[in-house]
């Protein structure tokens, strides 16, 4: 399994490109789930669009947990594979998936029980709250499958294989795209389930993806060993995972928490702004998908090279990625200046929603280059076993800068002032992270591949 995909010796730019293109397809399909749902649900009216917008912070919380666990899997498996310890990697992946399923199932069970109070707290009322209930009941049933797929796919990516996860998620996205209009609008023999139909379409797609991912991991690639239940080993592997996953999950949880606060601010001003912000965050995810694909490739690349004792190669890859992100996101922003109004009109016929969404698409992407730098640096710090530094970056960005500036902007200039606080924050943090990237190194107590295989020591 060691360096089958050239992470340790092939030209850096070529390897990252080879890994990132399939990741781009995979991430586009994952984002496509939510964007397709948002588009079709928006045809049901502003209340339905507002309802699905209210679900975003909660669904992002569960996804953030998956991303955190996936970061631990990518980093630790990458180190083990880079150091030639494939046997330990197989047992570690088994123990990680076991923990993942148990943890997410518990969270979803609690979420299902407290749907009403939770979304009332976020500002959902009346018809919107009723629609949220319809959607989240099904979503909570399927979320453990989604998280298992996300973590399992990170296991595949840790070997350098980014093609297989992309194919799995692409097929699932096609199934979701076909089922969405059939179940939402009741086309042909299908019942008209409206917003709940979108959730059922996603659940069926995730079920297929989970089956395919499990087949690859267990049967085709033999990447999982079904080890005996040994509490000492399980605890050791879970603690090892937690050192990376907990700060990484908390870092990703900061975003939906901050979005929930911003959503609550907007709900007190204008429900049209809530709908626009919800649609805007989905479009933002698509505009940042190259950044996400590159960061997903960069983490196992850095981890394997650090595990193989090649820190200079890891650093070179990081700086190359940052320069590319700044250039690419700046280039991507230019057509948005012309296309903001037509894109906004695709998501709503409500003039208020269109106006706010158009403003969002002009203001926020102006700083997506610096935001991309923040994302790349924060993700790469996990591979360097500096996950707490990654968490601190996000805490500073969201809670020391973004939310105070958003509150001030909202007080002074309403919705426009609130939205303008976001690109200002990203520009400041992007500059700070670029400077930090030039100085990053492994901590003195970093886990080596040998230590990983023999102990839980960090």
Buried (B, 14 or more C-beta within 10 A) or exposed (E): BBBEBBBBEBEBEEBBEBBBBBBBBBBBBBBBBBBBBBBBBBBBBBBBBBBBBBBBBBBBBBBBBBBBBBBBBBBBBBBBBBBBBBEBBBBBBBBBBBBBBEBBBEBBEEBBEEBEEBBEEBBBEEEBBBBBBBBBEBBBBBBBBBBBBBBBBBBBBBBBBBBBBBBBBBBBBBBBBEBBBBBBBBEEEBEEBBBBBBBBBBBBBBBBBBEBBBEBBBEEBEBBBEBEEEEEBBEBBBEBBBBBBBBBBBBBBBBBBBBBBBBBBBBEEBBBBBBBBBBBBBBBBBBBBBBBBBBBBBBBBBBBBBBBEBBEBBBBBBEBBBEBBBEBBBEBBEEBEEEBEEBBBEBBEBEBBBBBBBBBBBBBBBBBBBBBBBBBBBBBBBBBBBBBBBBBBBBBBBBEBBBEBBBEBBEEEBBBBBBBBBBBBBBBBBEBBBEBBEEBEBEEEBBBBBBBBEEBEB
